[in-house]
C-alpha cells in the first residue's frame, strides 16, 4: 500500500466524515438538543473523529519519509489531537475544500473564484458555529447564531465593529484564525483581479498584433500577385515593340539634299 493509493481510497470517506461532522455539529450547536438525541449526536462526532484518526495513523505508518510527512502535515495532527476542545473540532471540515477544488473545473481563474468563494463561506459558517459554542458555554455575549454569523462576517472582512467580541480563550483563537483568513482572502482576490486585468491587456495586444500580421500577409500576397502579372506582361510588351514599324523622320534627308 502506497501513500498515494491510500489517499485515493480515503478521499471520499473523509469527505463523507467531514459532511457528517458539519451537519451533526451544526445541529448540536444551533438546536442544542438534550437527552438521547444529544448523546447520539455526540457519538456521531466521535465516529467522524475516529475516521480522521485512522487516516492519520495509517498515512504516518506508510509514509516513505515519516518524519518529513509528520512535520509537513501538522494541520492534520491538529484535527485529531483536539477532540476535547469542541469548538476547534471544526478544523476537520477543511477536507471539504477538496470537493470545491474539483468542482471549480480546469480554468485557473475559475478554480480560484469558486475555491475562494466556497472556502470563505465555509470558514464563516464553521467559525460562527465554533464561536457560538465557545461563547455560549463561557458566558459571552455571542449567544445566538445570527449574532455569530454577523460577528464572523465583520471579522473575516477585517471591519470589526466591536459590538460583538469573544471573551473566552477558544473564541479569541477562532477570531485570530478568522482575521488571518480575511487577510489571505483579500490578497487572493486582489491577485485574481490583477491577473484578469493583465490578461485583458495581453489579449488586446495579441489581437492587434494578429491584425497587423494579417495585413502584412495580405500585402505580401498582393505584391506577389502583381509580380506574377508583370512577369506575364513583360514578354508580350517586348513582342509588341518588335513588331511595331519604325516611324520615318519628318522632312527630306540631309544627305540626299547635298547630292
DRENBA-328317 format. One line per field, with one value per residue (C-alpha): x, y, z; residue number from 0. Coordinates in nm, 2 decimals, always signed. Layout:
N
xx <- [X ...];
yy <- [Y ...];
zz <- [Z ...];
k <- [NUM ...];
This chain:
259
xx <- [+0.00 +0.14 +0.06 -0.08 -0.31 -0.43 -0.52 -0.73 -0.90 -0.98 -1.06 -1.44 -1.47 -1.30 -1.53 -1.83 -1.70 -1.65 -2.01 -2.14 -1.94 -2.06 -2.43 -2.40 -2.21 -2.45 -2.75 -2.56 -2.47 -2.78 -3.05 -2.87 -3.06 -3.06 -3.11 -3.07 -3.06 -2.77 -2.59 -2.65 -2.50 -2.20 -2.15 -2.16 -1.90 -1.67 -1.72 -1.61 -1.31 -1.22 -1.22 -0.97 -0.76 -0.74 -0.65 -0.37 -0.22 -0.22 -0.08 +0.20 +0.29 +0.30 +0.47 +0.82 +0.97 +0.77 +0.93 +0.91 +0.54 +0.48 +0.62 +0.45 +0.11 +0.09 -0.26 -0.38 -0.24 -0.43 -0.76 -0.72 -0.55 -0.80 -1.11 -1.16 -1.17 -1.51 -1.52 -1.18 -1.32 -1.44 -1.08 -1.19 -1.42 -1.13 -1.14 -1.45 -1.22 -1.10 -1.46 -1.45 -1.13 -1.26 -1.59 -1.40 -1.30 -0.98 -0.97 -0.73 -0.93 -1.25 -1.07 -0.96 -1.30 -1.50 -1.24 -1.21 -1.58 -1.67 -1.38 -1.48 -1.84 -1.74 -1.49 -1.75 -2.01 -1.79 -1.63 -1.98 -2.06 -1.74 -1.75 -2.12 -2.03 -1.74 -1.90 -2.24 -2.07 -1.83 -2.08 -2.00 -2.22 -2.24 -2.53 -2.74 -2.65 -2.74 -2.51 -2.23 -2.28 -2.27 -1.95 -1.79 -1.86 -1.73 -1.42 -1.32 -1.37 -1.14 -1.40 -1.45 -1.73 -1.66 -2.03 -1.97 -1.64 -1.54 -1.42 -1.32 -0.97 -1.12 -1.33 -1.03 -0.83 -1.11 -1.11 -0.74 -0.78 -1.07 -0.87 -0.58 -0.83 -0.97 -0.62 -0.54 -0.87 -0.81 -0.47 -0.61 -0.89 -0.65 -0.42 -0.70 -0.83 -0.48 -0.44 -0.77 -0.65 -0.32 -0.50 -0.73 -0.45 -0.25 -0.55 -0.60 -0.23 -0.24 -0.55 -0.38 -0.07 -0.27 -0.44 -0.11 +0.03 -0.28 -0.24 +0.12 +0.04 -0.23 +0.01 +0.27 +0.01 -0.09 +0.27 +0.33 +0.02 +0.14 +0.48 +0.32 +0.11 +0.40 +0.62 +0.35 +0.30 +0.68 +0.73 +0.41 +0.53 +0.86 +0.69 +0.46 +0.76 +0.95 +0.65 +0.58 +0.70 +0.98 +0.84 +1.01 +1.16 +0.98 +1.14 +1.40 +1.71 +2.00 +2.24 +2.02 +1.99 +2.37 +2.38];
yy <- [+0.00 +0.33 +0.67 +0.79 +0.49 +0.53 +0.90 +0.79 +0.53 +0.75 +1.07 +1.02 +0.86 +1.16 +1.39 +1.20 +1.21 +1.59 +1.64 +1.42 +1.62 +1.95 +1.85 +1.69 +1.98 +2.23 +2.06 +2.03 +2.39 +2.56 +2.34 +2.23 +1.90 +1.72 +1.37 +1.07 +1.30 +1.49 +1.17 +1.03 +1.35 +1.33 +0.97 +1.07 +1.34 +1.08 +0.85 +1.12 +1.19 +0.82 +0.83 +1.11 +0.94 +0.62 +0.81 +1.00 +0.69 +0.48 +0.77 +0.82 +0.45 +0.40 +0.73 +0.67 +0.96 +0.96 +1.25 +1.46 +1.37 +1.44 +1.79 +1.88 +1.76 +1.93 +2.06 +1.70 +1.63 +1.93 +1.79 +1.47 +1.58 +1.85 +1.64 +1.78 +2.14 +2.11 +2.44 +2.37 +2.04 +2.24 +2.21 +1.88 +2.03 +2.16 +1.82 +1.96 +2.21 +1.92 +1.90 +2.27 +2.24 +1.96 +2.14 +2.45 +2.29 +2.33 +2.70 +2.85 +3.16 +2.96 +2.74 +3.04 +3.21 +2.90 +2.79 +3.12 +3.18 +2.83 +2.83 +3.18 +3.08 +2.75 +2.93 +3.19 +2.92 +2.69 +2.99 +3.11 +2.76 +2.74 +3.09 +3.04 +2.71 +2.86 +3.19 +3.05 +2.80 +3.06 +3.33 +3.55 +3.80 +3.60 +3.37 +3.34 +3.20 +3.53 +3.72 +3.46 +3.50 +3.88 +3.86 +3.62 +3.83 +4.15 +3.97 +3.80 +4.13 +4.29 +4.55 +4.46 +4.69 +4.59 +4.54 +4.17 +4.04 +3.69 +3.68 +3.32 +3.19 +2.95 +3.23 +3.45 +3.18 +3.14 +3.52 +3.52 +3.24 +3.43 +3.75 +3.57 +3.41 +3.75 +3.89 +3.59 +3.63 +3.99 +3.90 +3.63 +3.85 +4.13 +3.89 +3.74 +4.09 +4.19 +3.87 +3.94 +4.30 +4.17 +3.90 +4.15 +4.38 +4.09 +3.97 +4.31 +4.34 +3.99 +4.08 +4.39 +4.20 +3.94 +4.20 +4.36 +4.03 +3.96 +4.29 +4.23 +3.89 +4.04 +4.30 +4.03 +3.83 +4.13 +4.21 +3.85 +3.86 +4.19 +4.04 +3.74 +3.97 +4.18 +3.88 +3.76 +4.10 +4.17 +3.92 +4.04 +4.40 +4.31 +4.13 +4.42 +4.66 +4.44 +4.42 +4.79 +4.99 +5.24 +5.59 +5.79 +6.13 +6.44 +6.64 +6.54 +6.35 +6.59 +6.36 +6.35 +6.73 +6.76 +6.53];
zz <- [+0.00 -0.11 +0.04 -0.29 -0.32 +0.04 -0.03 -0.33 -0.13 +0.17 -0.01 -0.03 +0.31 +0.47 +0.27 +0.40 +0.75 +0.72 +0.59 +0.87 +1.12 +0.99 +0.99 +1.33 +1.49 +1.34 +1.49 +1.82 +1.84 +1.69 +1.83 +2.14 +2.19 +2.52 +2.63 +2.39 +2.08 +2.22 +2.31 +1.96 +1.80 +2.03 +1.93 +1.56 +1.62 +1.78 +1.48 +1.24 +1.47 +1.46 +1.08 +1.08 +1.35 +1.15 +0.83 +1.01 +1.17 +0.85 +0.65 +0.90 +0.90 +0.53 +0.45 +0.30 +0.50 +0.82 +1.00 +0.69 +0.65 +1.02 +1.00 +0.67 +0.80 +1.14 +1.05 +1.01 +1.35 +1.49 +1.36 +1.56 +1.88 +1.98 +2.04 +2.39 +2.26 +2.10 +1.92 +1.75 +1.60 +1.30 +1.17 +1.03 +0.77 +0.56 +0.38 +0.20 +0.02 -0.20 -0.34 -0.41 -0.60 -0.82 -0.88 -0.99 -1.32 -1.51 -1.57 -1.33 -1.26 -1.23 -0.97 -0.78 -0.78 -0.68 -0.43 -0.26 -0.25 -0.12 +0.13 +0.26 +0.31 +0.47 +0.71 +0.80 +0.88 +1.09 +1.27 +1.36 +1.50 +1.69 +1.85 +1.94 +2.10 +2.30 +2.40 +2.50 +2.73 +2.87 +2.95 +2.65 +2.47 +2.14 +2.24 +1.92 +1.57 +1.39 +1.62 +1.55 +1.17 +1.20 +1.41 +1.16 +0.86 +1.03 +1.14 +0.82 +0.63 +0.89 +0.96 +1.33 +1.45 +1.81 +1.90 +1.95 +2.08 +2.21 +2.57 +2.60 +2.50 +2.25 +2.10 +2.06 +1.90 +1.65 +1.60 +1.52 +1.27 +1.10 +1.08 +0.91 +0.67 +0.59 +0.51 +0.29 +0.12 +0.04 -0.11 -0.33 -0.46 -0.54 -0.72 -0.92 -1.02 -1.12 -1.32 -1.50 -1.60 -1.73 -1.93 -2.08 -2.18 -2.32 -2.52 -2.67 -2.77 -2.92 -3.13 -3.25 -3.34 -3.52 -3.72 -3.82 -3.92 -4.13 -4.31 -4.38 -4.52 -4.74 -4.87 -4.95 -5.14 -5.34 -5.42 -5.53 -5.75 -5.91 -5.98 -6.15 -6.37 -6.46 -6.54 -6.78 -6.94 -7.00 -7.29 -7.45 -7.44 -7.59 -7.88 -7.94 -7.95 -8.21 -8.45 -8.44 -8.76 -8.73 -8.79 -9.07 -8.97 -9.10 -9.39 -9.65 -9.58 -9.53 -9.72 -10.03 -10.03 -10.07 -10.37];
k <- [0 1 2 3 4 5 6 7 8 9 10 11 12 13 14 15 16 17 18 19 20 21 22 23 24 25 26 27 28 29 30 31 32 33 34 35 36 37 38 39 40 41 42 43 44 45 46 47 48 49 50 51 52 53 54 55 56 57 58 59 60 61 62 63 64 65 66 67 68 69 70 71 72 73 74 75 76 77 78 79 80 81 82 83 84 85 86 87 88 89 90 91 92 93 94 95 96 97 98 99 100 101 102 103 104 105 106 107 108 109 110 111 112 113 114 115 116 117 118 119 120 121 122 123 124 125 126 127 128 129 130 131 132 133 134 135 136 137 138 139 140 141 142 143 144 145 146 147 148 149 150 151 152 153 154 155 156 157 158 159 160 161 162 163 164 165 166 167 168 169 170 171 172 173 174 175 176 177 178 179 180 181 182 183 184 185 186 187 188 189 190 191 192 193 194 195 196 197 198 199 200 201 202 203 204 205 206 207 208 209 210 211 212 213 214 215 216 217 218 219 220 221 222 223 224 225 226 227 228 229 230 231 232 233 234 235 236 237 238 239 240 241 242 243 244 245 246 247 248 249 250 251 252 253 254 255 256 257 258];
